[in-house]
Amino acid sequence: MEHTHAGARELRATHWIRRPDPAALTLGGVLALALVLRLWGIRAGLPFSYNEDEERHFVPIAVGFLDGGLNPHYFLNPPGFTELLAIVYAVWLGGGAGAARTFARDPGGTLLIARVTVALLGTAAVWLTYVAGARLFERSAGLLAAALGAVAFLPVAYAHLALNDVPAYAAVTLALTAAALVLRGGGAGAVLLGGVAAGVAAGTKYTAGIALLPLVLAILMRGGARRRADGRLRPLAPRRVGLALAAALGGFLLANPYALLDFGAFHDGLTQQRTLASGDELEKLGLTQRNGIVYYLWTLTWGVGWIPALAALGGAARLLVRDRRLAWVLLPAPALYVLYMGSQERYFGRWLLPVVPIVLLLAASFGVAVARALARRAPAAATPALLLVAGALLAQGLVTSLHVDRVSARADTRGIAREWLLAHVPAGEPIVVEPIVPASWGVPWKRWDVTRSDVDDQARRLPHGRTRFVKTDRYERTLRPQLIDEYVRAHACWVVIGSTQYQRALTEPEQVPAAVAYYDALARRGRVVLRVAPVAAGGRLPAFNFDWSFDAYPLAYQRPGPELIVYRLRDCRPRRD
């Protein structure tokens, strides 16, 4: 009897106590690392948002959804992410009234909720990358792809901001996972999931609609047929492609219902977005690369890393030789996307995010293949070989992501400058601040309106005393030395300039000679009373770039924000009321 009880206890112990799955433990560690990297430094700049898109386009509109109806009346960016934020705010802040009160009282806290939402979506995308990699290749490739996604600079850096890039990235990874399921035998459910995910991706960021292409190609590569009642075979691919397209349309309308209900406004917004990207307007001042394809290929070298980018190229070549079917699923989307986006006149690193998951999968598959080739030559060194390959692939992303987190966790140069101004410039006094901060930043003072100008883009006076609205990227084209006389007459004796503006003029001085003359005159007529740099004392400020000047990628950055210089005009007398 005693032996029987002992055997039963042993059986129960064997049943309930299982050895931990190393892959599951590794994935758990990868997800924990991904979440930490996305949450560290997430309060950067608060209570202010120094990202113009974050400050204007998403959080305020989401709060407005709850208070004034679901029509965004704005389609320059699709409202999928904004609608998600509205749901989060409704649940977390107690509906529209609660969200409006919180936003008015604590805009920084409202913004933080949105940023945490993005960080969680970015972490979910890491898990989905693992699932897609495990289905398309094997678990080890899925784990390595997830690890790459956890540390790669682009997905980490933009998971700190309440922008639509990472939410769209998460939807793309879900669509890619569904494509993997379809290719490996999944049925109509996988097709439906993939179509809805691709539609939601496009309804969150228009260009993320590229996620539909791998799904459709997976359906075509899978093929298959069903036997009809008369005994003849009926191809499944056409029906499933139709299902995918219908599901994608449904997903897009789920994320963007007023694309149909307010089609005119939607068409206008889409046209404006296409116009901005294609450069039909005046060329964006400060572009450092004239070839978009080269720019996006360069972006891969820092957005995911040099070694992962080269490994992705090796993975693509390997698929073309060993698995043409999988090559047809994965390779057309990034190639066509880079060709299309690179043909536009404006390009930014984060616009590459919709195809980054495929790059990660290709890099991981090649990394695993290299590790196994090394292990075959020296079987005893299989584990060290895998660790060596993984370390080489992950190193650059981990170093740069830790760097940007450390930088983001420190005080922003604009916050430091504001504290100094609060201590030295009386409330209500006129000041001039370049368009490098939100309007609420300058509330204590009377700010010179830099959004209106009485000159055109060649700094020529407009007729009949007219003025026009000036966007941030046109501001340098309105500057001329005569403005300083206008400041003096208005008693605006304090002038604040920032490197993310003045460096644009220095990058292309032949385009804006009047702006260069303005900064020279400002240096002559003003006394520098404060200089706050994002680099170490004596360090050199990196050259202007529309990515690196804002995302703090260069290791020279020690804190977030541009270099700020505060001038006190010598021949200016403050207003004495």
Helices and strands as residue ranges (DSSP letters): H 2-16, H 22-39, H 52-57, H 59-68, H 80-93, H 95-105, H 107-136, H 139-151, H 153-157, G 158-160, H 165-183, H 188-204, G 206-211, H 212-222, E 225-227, E 233-235, H 237-255, H 258-261, H 263-278, H 292-300, I 301-305, H 306-322, H 324-330, H 332-342, G 349-355, H 356-377, G 379-381, H 382-408, H 413-424, E 430-433, G 439-442, E 446-447, E 452-453, G 463-465, E 468-469, G 472-478, H 482-489, E 494-498, H 499-507, H 513-525, E 526-532, H 548-551, E 564-569
